[in-house]
């Protein structure tokens, strides 16, 4: 059965872990739903793992919409959260219009925004008009260059305190979940116990209320780089190359198609077409 916001609240309350995985299209969404993962994130990591960009920055609203629609078709019974791409929530008006499109046209159940206290007024405006919001703090890939690159955040007292304040501001603004990315385990644990909404960690240790990873990372389909927090559960990229090599060899050697993959004509039809020749 499709999990909804009160289910995530209940899961935190009961100490039941929340699983989240990204998906970007119909087939990946179908597999994630079949595996009964609690919620799908149509992450703007789409830009890197599917569209081949160097970062998430170039991802557009049209791309997020296109992929959210496909995910919704593949996973009709799963709670779908879509990332708002860089600059799509730079002002209140933009945020309202774009989040509205992801929900109304894309079929997302909620949207996710990167940023701390400074983003709280936008979170509040969205939740006030009925758009469920997920926060994302710590390492925020859309603004990674301002953070000095893809680095662990909150390692000193000042930045750790800032992240606690950010998490609280996001919760007070009305978010129902918050993603904690690349922060020390003890800080994630502290934030998790100081919030009443669930935390979802990625590179934030075991003490979060749930975990999220990228589909292509856990299946071994993205080899450009592998952060410490990624666990590969399969090497499908290697298997795919082997399968494609086998196909290529069989075509070149005229070993494919065989009779099994070929349609034929009955002798009677052949006779009428070509006579006795
Ligand atoms: O874009 C994404 O996939 C994300 C997660 C990795 C948290 O934001």
Boltz pocket constraint, residues with backbone or C-beta under 6 A from the ligand:
constraints:
  - pocket:
      binder: B
      contacts: [[A, 22], [A, 41], [A, 42], [A, 43], [A, 44], [A, 45], [A, 46], [A, 83], [A, 179], [A, 181], [A, 202], [A, 212], [A, 213], [A, 214]]
      max_distance: 6.0
